[in-house]
Amino acid sequence: MEDIKIIYEDKDILAINKPAGLLVHPALKTHEKTLVDWLVEKYPEVKNVGDLPELRPGIVHRLDKDTSGVLLIAKNQRAFEYLKLQFQNRKIKKKYIALVHGDVKPPGGAKSGVIELPIAKSKKDFRKRVAGGEITGKIREAITEYKIIKKFPEYTLVEVFPKTGRTHQIRVHFREIGHPIVCDKLYGFKNAFCPSEIKQHFLHANYLELVLPNGSLARIEADLPFGMENFLEGLRKEK
C-alpha cells in the first residue's frame, strides 16, 4: 500500500489521498487488504476510535473503492466525534472532479446546476443505489450541485459539490440525468467506451475545506491521478 500518500497530519486528524482500487474498510464476501489494514499498522492508537472500531477504526467518511482522492481519518475519539458532527451538519465543503459522457446542459443555459433526487437501495441489484424504479429500504434525500468546467466533443468535465453524503450519490445522480461517469462499470451505459489509460471510474475527491478541531481553517487538496490527467490533456490537444 505504498500508493497511500499523506496530505495533512496533526495530533488529531490525518488526511490521505486514497488511491483507486482500495477498499476503505472490510466488506462482506471479501478478504482483500483495505485502508484500515494500513491505518492500524501505521497508527495502532486508532484501534479503539470510532462508532465501530472493530470494523472501521478512525474512519469518519468513505469513498467508493474505485474513487480516489481526499479522505479524512480521526486519530482519537474526540476528533472522531468532532468530524462526525461537522459532516452531519454539512459544515465540511467537498469538491469532486468528474468526467461524464455527453453534453451536460444545465437548465436555462446556465454553467451550473443542481440534481435533487432521493436515493434508495435497488431491489434488483444489491450493489446499486437508484433514484427511482424498484427500490427497497429507506428513501434518503440526496442533493448534488455541479459546475461545468470544460466541454469536449463526447464528454463534459464537471466540478461536483455533494450536499449530502449518500452511497454512490454522484454516480447515481449523473446516471439519472443521462450522463454517467466515464468508466463507471456499475452505473455506466452498457458498452460505453472506457479509455485504456483510465484505471478507475473518472471520479476524484479533489478538495475538502473544514475547520479543524484546533480551530484553524484547513483546505486540503489532492491532484488528479496520472491516468485521468493524461487523458484530459489528450482531449485538450484535440480541440
C-alpha positions in Angstrom: 0.0 0.0 0.0 2.8 2.3 -0.8 0.5 4.3 -3.0 -1.2 5.9 0.0 0.0 9.5 0.3 -0.4 11.6 3.5 -1.6 15.1 2.5 -2.1 16.6 6.0 -1.5 15.4 9.6 -1.7 16.8 13.1 -2.3 15.3 16.5 -6.0 14.9 15.8 -6.6 14.0 12.2 -5.0 12.5 9.1 -5.8 13.4 5.5 -4.7 11.0 2.8 -5.0 10.7 -1.0 -6.7 7.4 -1.3 -5.8 5.5 -4.5 -8.5 3.9 -6.6 -8.9 0.2 -6.2 -8.6 0.3 -2.4 -11.5 -0.5 -0.1 -11.7 1.8 2.9 -12.8 -0.9 5.3 -13.6 -4.7 5.2 -16.8 -5.6 3.3 -18.8 -8.8 3.3 -17.6 -11.6 1.0 -14.1 -10.1 0.6 -10.8 -10.7 2.3 -8.7 -8.2 0.4 -6.5 -5.7 2.1 -8.1 -2.4 3.0 -7.2 1.1 4.0 -8.0 0.1 7.6 -5.2 -2.6 7.5 -2.7 0.1 6.5 -4.1 2.5 9.1 -3.9 0.1 12.1 -0.4 -1.0 11.2 0.9 2.6 10.9 -1.3 4.2 13.6 -2.1 1.4 16.2 -3.6 4.1 18.5 -6.7 4.3 16.3 -7.8 0.8 17.1 -10.4 2.0 19.6 -11.5 5.1 17.7 -15.0 5.4 16.1 -18.5 4.0 16.4 -17.5 0.6 15.2 -13.7 0.5 15.8 -13.6 -3.3 15.3 -14.6 -2.8 11.6 -13.6 0.8 10.7 -11.4 2.4 13.3 -10.8 6.1 12.8 -13.0 6.2 9.6 -15.3 9.2 9.6 -16.5 9.1 6.0 -15.8 6.9 3.0 -15.0 6.9 -0.7 -16.1 4.1 -3.1 -13.4 1.5 -3.9 -12.7 3.0 -7.3 -13.0 6.6 -6.3 -9.6 8.3 -5.5 -8.9 11.4 -3.5 -9.0 13.2 -0.1 -10.1 11.1 2.8 -10.1 12.3 6.5 -9.3 9.9 9.4 -9.7 10.7 13.1 -6.7 9.8 15.3 -8.6 9.9 18.6 -12.2 9.7 19.8 -12.5 13.4 20.4 -11.5 14.2 16.8 -13.9 11.5 15.6 -16.9 13.0 17.3 -16.0 16.4 16.2 -15.6 15.4 12.5 -18.7 13.3 12.6 -20.7 16.3 13.7 -19.1 18.5 11.1 -20.2 16.1 8.3 -23.7 15.6 9.8 -24.2 19.4 9.9 -22.8 19.8 6.4 -20.1 22.1 7.6 -17.3 20.5 5.5 -17.1 21.7 1.9 -16.5 18.9 -0.6 -15.5 19.1 -4.2 -15.1 16.3 -6.7 -13.8 16.3 -10.3 -15.7 14.1 -12.7 -15.7 13.4 -16.5 -19.1 12.3 -17.7 -20.4 11.1 -21.0 -22.2 13.6 -23.3 -23.0 17.3 -23.3 -24.3 18.3 -19.9 -26.8 21.2 -20.3 -27.9 22.8 -17.0 -31.4 24.4 -17.1 -31.7 27.8 -18.7 -28.3 27.6 -20.4 -26.5 28.1 -17.1 -23.0 26.9 -16.3 -24.1 25.1 -13.1 -27.0 23.1 -11.9 -28.5 21.0 -9.1 -29.5 17.4 -9.1 -32.0 16.8 -6.3 -33.3 13.2 -6.5 -33.9 11.0 -3.4 -31.8 7.7 -3.4 -32.6 4.2 -2.1 -31.3 0.7 -2.5 -32.1 -1.1 -5.7 -34.4 -4.1 -5.3 -33.0 -5.7 -8.4 -29.2 -5.4 -7.6 -27.9 -5.3 -4.1 -24.8 -3.4 -5.2 -26.7 -0.5 -6.6 -28.5 2.6 -5.4 -31.2 4.1 -7.5 -33.3 7.3 -7.8 -36.5 5.6 -9.0 -37.9 2.3 -10.1 -37.9 -0.8 -7.9 -36.4 0.1 -4.5 -36.0 -1.4 -1.1 -35.4 0.2 2.3 -35.4 3.8 3.3 -35.5 6.6 0.7 -33.0 9.3 1.5 -32.7 12.9 0.5 -29.8 13.5 -1.9 -28.6 16.8 -3.4 -25.7 17.3 -5.8 -24.6 20.7 -7.1 -22.3 20.8 -10.1 -20.4 23.3 -12.3 -19.3 22.9 -15.9 -15.5 23.2 -16.2 -14.9 22.2 -19.9 -16.8 20.6 -22.7 -15.3 18.2 -25.2 -16.9 16.6 -28.3 -18.1 13.5 -26.4 -17.6 14.4 -22.7 -18.2 17.1 -20.1 -15.7 17.8 -17.3 -17.5 19.0 -14.1 -16.8 20.1 -10.6 -19.2 18.4 -8.2 -20.3 19.6 -4.8 -22.4 16.9 -3.0 -24.5 18.5 -0.3 -25.5 15.1 1.2 -23.3 12.0 1.5 -25.4 9.1 0.2 -23.7 5.9 -1.0 -22.8 6.2 -4.7 -24.7 9.6 -4.8 -22.7 11.4 -7.5 -22.6 8.3 -9.7 -26.3 7.6 -9.4 -27.3 11.3 -10.0 -25.3 11.7 -13.2 -26.6 8.4 -14.5 -30.2 9.5 -13.8 -29.7 12.7 -15.8 -28.3 10.7 -18.7 -24.6 11.5 -18.2 -22.9 8.6 -16.4 -19.4 8.9 -15.2 -16.7 7.7 -17.7 -15.5 4.1 -17.0 -18.2 3.5 -14.3 -18.7 -0.2 -14.6 -21.7 -0.3 -12.3 -23.7 2.8 -13.4 -22.3 3.4 -16.9 -24.2 2.7 -20.1 -23.7 -0.8 -21.5 -20.7 -1.0 -23.9 -19.8 2.6 -23.2 -16.2 3.5 -24.2 -13.6 3.5 -21.5 -10.1 4.9 -22.3 -7.4 2.3 -21.6 -5.3 4.8 -19.6 -8.1 5.3 -17.0 -7.9 2.5 -14.4 -10.9 3.7 -12.4 -14.2 5.4 -12.9 -13.5 9.1 -13.6 -14.4 10.5 -10.2 -11.9 12.1 -7.9 -12.4 13.7 -4.4 -10.3 16.7 -5.2 -10.8 19.1 -2.2 -12.1 19.4 1.3 -12.4 22.6 3.4 -13.0 22.4 7.1 -12.4 24.0 10.5 -10.0 21.6 12.3 -10.5 20.6 16.0 -7.9 23.1 16.9 -9.9 25.9 15.4 -7.8 26.6 12.3 -9.1 26.5 8.7 -7.7 23.7 6.5 -8.0 23.5 2.7 -6.9 20.0 1.7 -6.4 19.1 -2.0 -5.4 16.0 -3.9 -4.2 16.2 -7.6 -5.9 14.1 -10.2 -4.3 10.6 -10.8 -1.9 10.5 -13.7 -4.2 8.4 -16.0 -7.0 10.9 -15.6 -4.8 14.0 -16.1 -3.1 12.3 -19.1 -6.5 11.6 -20.8 -7.7 15.1 -20.2 -4.5 16.5 -21.7 -5.2 14.4 -24.8 -8.7 15.8 -25.1 -7.5 19.4 -24.7 -5.0 18.9 -27.6 -7.7 17.5 -29.9 -9.7 20.7 -29.6 
